[in-house]
């Protein structure tokens, strides 16, 4: 194969685009479809710059990657413009635009042309573990390489100081000092002390409520700043073996589209205590009766009391939040699909 096609708006030539260009390096001829100003207006692509400015920026990057001499840039008015009729061997796209390439091949077959080999390139991720986008570059979240320019904004569905402390420690392990954490009490919409799968629902309900608060605020109107992630934390009892119950903390991290979950270390709770909690009580009340400590969940937690200070509830929270980020880290840094 000698000739490939790629296309885009190229508002900024960021790390994701560079991955496409690197793949093009395997071809002796490259045709690049650059969307026109009319296309940008009609498809309401924001942000964007004039065609001339985008063209000049694209040429600079092609030169930087030693590709300019073999590249031909053409103005396109649609996704399939040129690609559905040009004689070529392959089309290079990102994973999320592979469907557009399939449509182009369908159009080529109708014209009696051979289908292009589709080369789908993995997405590039910024240091906030989210897909690099021109919108977020324009908003100043990170630069074209994905390096953070602004703190990662996290909204927690809790005002519990122990939960916030554990979450802060976990976030620092992932983002260093480049994050901000805000908290507000949110309803779990499950039992006061849930059992088993209900615990996951409680964590997710808190995370979704926190996201809504960050983006809509008290007035119910859309906020400009919002957050990058919201998180919900819920502890529950899980019957791991028949008659044996473990207190496990669940964290849900939500990005407005998808949720990931993580757990903290669990510890065994006496069966008589689990029965009492299932009988419409909760762990904090039972611990208040047993240990004489009110609001233990906002302090060292039941784990701290049972372990005689060896462990602390904040340790559970830290583990749960960090583990909820693991799928996002693995996807951004290792290319792992979930």
N, C-alpha and C positions, 0 to 999 in steps of 0.2 A: 504494500500500500504506500502511495506517495502523496496523496492529496486529502486533507481533512478540512472540515468546516466547523466553525464555532460562531456563536452569536450572543449578543447581549446589549445592555444599555451602557454598562461600564461608567456609571456615575463616578465611582472611585475604582481604581484597579487594586483590589484588596487581595488578601492571602488566598481566598477561594478562587479568584480569577487566575492568580499566579499558578495554582495547581493545574488549571486547565491549560495554561500556556506551556507548562512543563511537559504535559502529555503531547502537546502539538509539536514539541521538539523532535518527536520520532518521525515527522513527515517533512518531505522536501518542499511541499506547497501547502500554504495555509490561506483559506478564505475566511475572513472575519466579517460577519454581518453586524453592523452597528446601527441600532435603532434610530430613526429620525426624530426630530423634534415633534412632528405631528403624531407619531406613534406614542411618544412620551406623554403628550397632552391627552390623547384619546384614552390611554390606559391609566391615566392619573398616577403615573410613577413619581413618587416623591421620596427623597429629594432627587433632583437631577439638575444638570447644567446644559448649556447649549450644545448642539451637535459639534460645533467647531472646538469647543473647550474639551469635550469628551474625546474627540478624535485626536487632538494634540496630546492629551494625557495618555491615551492608548498607545500612540506611536512612541512616546518616550519609554513606556514600559516594554514594548516590543524590542526597542533598541537595547534596553538594559539587559534583556534576556536573549540577545543575539538572534532575534526572530524577524526583525523588520524587513530584511532583504528578501525573505521568502514569503512575506505576507501581503495579501491583497485585501484592502478594507473597502467594503461596499455598504452603501446606505440601504437599510431595509425598512419596509413599512408594515411588516407582519412577521410573526414567528417563523412562518414557512417560506417567506420571500427569499428567493435565490436557492435556498437549500432544497426545495422541492423540484428543482429543474436543473441544477448545476451538476456537471459530471464530476464526481468525486468518489473517494473510497470510504470515508468514515466521517462521523460527526461526533464531536467531543462535547459532552454536556456534564452538568453536575448531577448527583443522584436525584435531587428533587425536580429536575427538569427532564428526566428521562422520558416521561410520558409525552412531552412535546416532540421529542425525537421520533417516537413511535408514530405519531400523527404525521410527521414529515415523511416517514417511510411509506405510510399508507397513501399519501398524496403522490409520491414518486411512482408507486406501483400502478396507480391509475393512469399515469402518464407513460407507462411502459418502460420506466427506468428501473435500474437495479436498486435495491434497498442499500442504504448506507450501513456500515458497521457502526453500532452504537457503543461508544466508549464512555461509560458513566464514571465520573471521578468523585471520590468521597468528598463530603463537605469539609470546609475548614471552620475551626471553632476559635473563638476569642478566649481570653483568660478568665472571662466570667462563665465559661463552660457552655455558652450559647453560640449558635451558628452566626458567623460573621455576616453582617448585613450593612448595606450602604446607609440605611436609615439610622442605625445605631452609631455608625461612624460620624454621620452628619450631626447627630445629637451629642457627640463628644464622649460617648461611653468608652471608646477605645480607638486606636489608630488603625491604619490599613493592614497592619500585621496582626492585630488582635490584642495588642498590649493595652492594658487598662489606662484610661485617662481620668476616669471618675470611679468612686467607690461602688462596689456592687451593693445595691440597695435590697435589704431583706426586711420583710414585715412578718413578725411572729404573732400568732393568734393567742397570745398569753401576756399577762403582766406579772406572772410568777417569777420572782427574782432568781430562784434556783434554776428554773427552766431557761431563763434568759442567760444566766451565767454559763450553763452547759452549752447552749446554742452558740454563744459568743466564742467559746473555746474551740468548738468544732469548726466554725467559720474561719477562725484565725489559722487553723491548720491548712485550710484549703486556699484561702485568699490572702493570707498574711494580714497586713493592716489595711488592705484596700477593700473595706466593706463597712457598711453602716447597718445597725440593727435597731429597729423600732418594735415595740410590743404593745398590744392592746388585748384585753380579755375578750375572747370570742366563745360562743356557745358550741358545744360538741354535738348537741342534738342526739345524744345516745344516753344510756344509763349513767348515773353518777359515777359508778365504777363498773365499766364494761367487762365483759368476758369474751375471750376468743376474737372472732372476726369483727365483732362490733367495735373493738378497739381501733382497728384500721379505719373504719368509717368515721369514728370520732376525730381521729387525727386529720383525715381528709376534709371533714366538714369545717374544722377550725382553720385549716390552710386556705380553703376557698373563701371563707368569710374574711380572713386577713387580706387576701388579694383584693377582694371587693372593696374593703375599707381603704386600702392604699390607693386604689385607682379612682374611687368615687368620693371618698372623704365623707365628712359628716353631712354636707349639704346634698349629697346624692349626685352631684355634678362630677363629670370626669376631671381628674386632677392631671396636671401636666407632668408631674414627676413620677408618680406611681412607685413601682418597685420592680426589681428583676426577678425576685423569688418571694414567695410567701411560705411560711411553714406552720404546721400544726403538730402539737405534741400531745399524746394521750397514753396513759398507763392503764393496763388491764391485766386480768388474770387469765392465764392460758392453762388448760388441762392437758399437759404434755403427755402424761401417762394417767391411766384411770385412778382417780382419787388423789393425784399429785398436781398441785397448782403452782404456777410460777408467775411472779409479778414481772411483766416485761413492758418496757417503754417503746412506743411506736412513734416515729416521726414521718410526716408526709411533707414533701417539698413540691410546690406547685409553681409553674412558670406561666400560667395563663392558658396553657394548652394541655400539658401532660403532668402527671403526678408520679413521683418516685418515692419509695418507702424504705425505711431502715429501722432496725431494732437495736436497743441497748441490751446490755447483759441482763439476764433474768436471774432471779433468786427464788428459792422455794418458800412458799408461804404455808404455814400450818393448815391442815385440812379443815379444822374447826373454824379457823378465821375465814377461809373461803366460803364455807357454808353460811356464816354470819353475814358476809358481804352480799352473797347471792340473795339473802333474805332481806333485801332492800336497804342494807347499810352500805358503807363505803370504807375503804382502807384507812382514810384519815380519821374517821370517827372511831373505828375499832382501835387504831393506834393511840388515840387520845385516851381511851379507856384503859388500854394495856400499859402504856408508857407514861401517861399523864402529860403528854405534850400536845398542845393544841396547834393545828395548822402545820403538822409535821411535813406535809407535802411541799410547803414553801420554805422548808429548812433543809435538814439533812436527809429527809425522807425515811420511809420505813427501812430502806436498805441501810442507811446510816445507823439506825437504831439496832437492827438485827445483827449487823456486822460489828457492832461496838466501835464504830468510827473508822473501821478499816476501809470502808467504801462510803461514798456519798451519792445522793440522788443525782447531783450534777454530773457525776461520772456516767450514769446511765443515759442522761440527756445528751451529753457530748457524743457518746458512741452512736446513739440513735440518729442524731442529726448528721454526723459524719458518714454513717452508713447509708443514709438516704441520698447523699450526694454521690455515692460510689457509682451507680449506673451512669450518671452524667459525666463523671471524671473518666470512666472507662470509655465512653463514647467519644468524648472530646480528645482525650490523650492517646487512646489505644485503638480507636476505630471499631470498638465492639458494638454490635447491634443487639438491641433488646426487643 
